[in-house]
Amino acid sequence: MNDNGYSEVNNKKRKYSPLRSGSCVGKDTCRLAYTDSEKFEPHLIDILEPRWGHMSESIGVTGCERQCFRPATKTIGWIGTGFNMYMLKLGGTEDGRNQGWPLVDPDTNEIYLRNVPKKDVAMVTDALFGFYTTTNMSSLSSYERRQGGMGYFFRRIGPKMIIQWLKSNSKTADLMKPLPPFSYSRQQVKQVKSSSSISTSTPLLHKKIHRR
Ligand code: SF4
């Protein structure tokens, strides 16, 4: 890249966006991966770049909770939790001073956005960028307000305000609702019982998903 922010590949100039992203190898290279990361991240950034490409922030994606790409050091991190499912981490700062955290309500200890479907990841990320750019940041120091300061903003504003914002946003409100308790149909229970020695007391059959 030259001093003007252009790369020169085959003598063709192309403008680089300051919005950075990266990922671990994920599926299918890593046998520990639950889901795509390297294959998903370019699609994610393609959706976000038209609106937020001018911002000097960072996004990290990994295919499982081992987090080899260290998404917690990015402004926004997405960590694979299952096939085509990702958990949000936010509040990391690239100066290395702070690690991001999952979105947890400090009063109830409820974890939000723990299993976000792949198709909704860009929408949640977009809403968080929108929150940052439309909020009055006069309470932040000039260091925190500089380009690349969104992680500091999340830390300063805190999880309660972020949760409130995402609940009030029509695009993300549904993702913030508790999921109904999960239960197998009678037919599924019958199939499981007849196909293996697993009994109905197996935790699998009593698994409940409380929240995304
Ligand atoms: S974070 Fe998980 S999926 Fe990605 S490379 Fe590491 S172990 Fe593999």
Boltz pocket constraint, residues with backbone or C-beta under 6 A from the ligand:
constraints:
  - pocket:
      binder: B
      contacts: [[A, 24], [A, 25], [A, 26], [A, 27], [A, 30], [A, 31], [A, 32], [A, 33], [A, 34], [A, 35], [A, 37], [A, 62], [A, 63], [A, 64], [A, 65], [A, 66], [A, 67], [A, 68], [A, 69]]
      max_distance: 6.0
